[in-house]
């Protein structure tokens, strides 16, 4: 199967600022991201779980449930997509199945992390325990062996920064790279100084940065990130929290006996966007 857009390696071969990846939580949001002109997107496990199952990202769902949502999203876009593969949903054999499943569905890259599944915590900076180093490196090797296309990226994610500090995070990232990871993501890093330290020790391997857009997150500009070696910039919460707030507000107005009408201009614009996003291709 040909990777969408030639995969992230092809996109990155042209240089420039990091590829910005807004996170899609369903097919409609993926279609809107593509129509907005982005070169790629990501699928956040937390957002997919919240939107599809109204569940927190605590390791409650398995590959089958997650793959159903991922399949819906990938069917609506031709953009290269980075999929959150969690911990691979089990042992090395499960990792192989996860990679094969997502590659077959049309993903361009999958992230595999080292959080301990029994005490998994959502987001970044919240991890409380990690699997042993030999466990995650074995999973990286299994992931690399499972892919059919060498341009399909395996992204190694470590949550060690929060649990054990930057030295252990770098050590684990290096081990993931040595086991075959194509790109690396040190989770929980929120400031420019630490991002620079990580980059200095891990480049030239392509790095992933994440911007939650929340208080306490202070990332450099995309151009500055590119200079440091960060090639993918993920925005996991750019859509779903805003959408949730709007839905909650409008339902509250309706429940209070108000019609909660949209203004004529916004109603027309919203319906036009919806028609455009849901029309059949061709």
N, C-alpha and C positions, 0 to 999 in steps of 0.2 A: 504494500500500500504506500502510495506517495504521500509524504507528510504535507499537511496544509502549509502553503507559503514556503515550502522547502524546509520547514522547521526553524528553530531559533538560531541554529548555527548559520544558516543562509542569511537570515535577517541581520545578524550581528556582523557578518562579513563586510557590510557596508559602512561600519563605524558609526560615529556620531553619539548622540545622547542615548541613555539606556532606553530600551523598549518599555514603554509604560503599559502595564497590564491591569486594567480595572477588573474587579472580580464579578463574574456573572453568577447569579443564584438560580436562574431558570432560563428557558429558551428565549423569552421575550427580552430579558436584560442582555443576553448575548447578542441578539439581533441589533439592539440599540447601540451597543458598544461598537459593533462593526459599522453600522450606518454613521456613527459619529466620526469615523475615520481612524480609529486606533489600529495599530499593526498587529496586535495580539491581545489575548485576554487570559485571565486565570479563573480557576474554579476553586473557591475557598470551601473547605469542608464544613466550617462553621456556618457559613451563609447558606449552603445547600441544605444542610440539616435543618436549619431554622425555617427556611422557606418551604421545603418539601414535607418535612415531618414534624415541625414545631418542637424540635429536640435540641438540647445543648450538645456541644461537641465534647463529649466525655467518653468516647469509645463505645457508644451504645449501638451503633449501626455497623453492619458488616459490608463486605465488598458488593454483594448483590444489591443491597438497598442503595448504596452510593453510586454504583455503576448505572442504575436505572436513571437517576437524576443526571449523571454526567452524559449519558447517551442522549437524553432530551436536549441538553444544552448544545452538545456538539453537532446535533442534527440541524441546528438553526444558524450555524456560522461556518465560514470557511477560514477563519483566522487561526493561526497557530495558538494552541491553548496549553497552558501549564496547569495540570491537575494535581490537587492535593491528594496524595496517596496514603496519607496517615503513616502508620508504621508498616504498611504492607498487609495489614489485617491478619497477622499471624507469623508463622515461622518462615524459613527460606522458601519452602514450597509455595506458601501463600503469597509471598512477594512475587515469585515467578508468575503466578496466576494473575495477580493484580496488574503487573506490567503488560502481560499478554492481552488482558482484557481491555485496558485503556488504550493500548496501541491499536488494537483492532477497531475500537470505537472511533478512532481518528484524533486522539490527543497527540501533541507534539513533544510533551515532556511530562514527567511525573516526579513529584517530591516524595522522598522516603525519609522519615524522621526517627530520632532515637529516644523519644519519650517512652517511658514504661507505660504500657497500655492499661494496666490495672489501676493506675492513679493518674491517668491522662487529664490534662487541664487544657481548656481552649485558649486560642489566641497566643500571644507572646508574653514572655516574662512571668508566666504562671506555673511553669513546670516544677514538679517537686521531686521527680526521680527519673533516672535514665536507665536504659538497658546497658549491659556490659559492652565495652568497646568491641570485643570480638564478635558480639551478636550483630551489631549494626554494620560492621565491615563485611560480615558474611552475607547480610541482606543486600548490601551494595553489589557484591559480586554476583549474587543470584539475580538481581535486577538487570545488571549488564548482560548476563548470559541469556536472559529471557527475551530481550528485545530482538525483533526481526530486522529492523533498520538501524544501522549504526548512527544515523542522524537523529534518531529518537533520543532525547536527552533524559538522563537520570540525574536528578538534583538531590544532593545530600543535604539534609537539614539536621542541625544539632541544636538542642535546647540547653546545652551545657553552660552557656554564659550565665544564665540566671541561677543555676543550681550550684555550679562549681567554679565559675569565673572564666575570664578570657583565655587563660593559658590552656585550660582543659578544653574549652570550646575550639580553639585553634588546633589542638592536638587531635581532636576527634574529626574536625573538618579535613585535616591533612590525611588522616587514615581513610576517610571516605574517598578522597581524591585518589589515593594510592590504590584503592579497591576498584576504581573505575568511574567514579562520579564525574559527570561532564561539567557540572556547576555546583556551587556551594552556597549554603544559606545559614548564617549564624543568627538564630532567632533571639529576639529580646533586646537587640541593640537599638537604642533610641536617639543617640546623639552623634554629632559629626566626629568628635574626637575618637570615640570607640570604633566607629565605622572605619576611620582612617587606620587605626591600629590593626584591625582585622584585615583590611586590604593590604597593608604593608607586608603582612605575614603570609597571605594566601594567594595573592596574584602571582602569575598571570592567569590562574584559573578564573573563569567567569564567575562573578559573584551576584547574588540576589539581595536586594534591599527591599524592605517592606515599610510602607508609610500608612499608619492607622489613622492619620489625620486628627489625632486626639491630643489633649493637653499632656505635655511631657515628652512628646515626640518632636525632635528638632533635627530634621534631616537637611543635608545640604541641597542645593539646587540639582536638577538632573545633570546639567553639564559638569558640575563639580563631582557628582557621583561617578560619572563616566571617566573623569580623569583619575579617580581612585581605583577604578577597575570594576565598578558595579555595572552590569550589563542588562539586568532585568529589574524593573521597579514595580512592585506589586502594590495595589491599593485594595485591600480586602473589604473595607467597609465604606467604600465611596457611594454605594447605591442602597443596599438593603436597610440600614438604619434610617436613612432619609425617607425611603418609601414607607417604612413601618410607621414613622411619626405622622406622615400625611394620612395614611389609612386610619390610624387611631384617632386623629383629630376629627376627620370627617365623620367617622362612625359615632364619635361622641356627640357631635352636633346633631346628627340624625336621631340619636337616642334621646336627645333633649327636646325633640319635637321640631327641630329646624330642618329645612329642606337641604341645607348645606350645598347650595348650587355653586357650580363653578362660574366664574365670570365669563361672559360671552367670548371674550378673546381667548382665555385659557382653555375653555371648553372646545372651541374650534381647533386650536392648536393641538390639544391633547388627542382629539379624535383623528386629526390628520396624521399625527405621529403613529397612532395605533394602527390605522389603516395601512400606512406605509410599511410598518414593521411586520404586519401579519399577512401581507399579500404574498401569493405564491410566486416562487422564483420563476423567471422566464415569462 
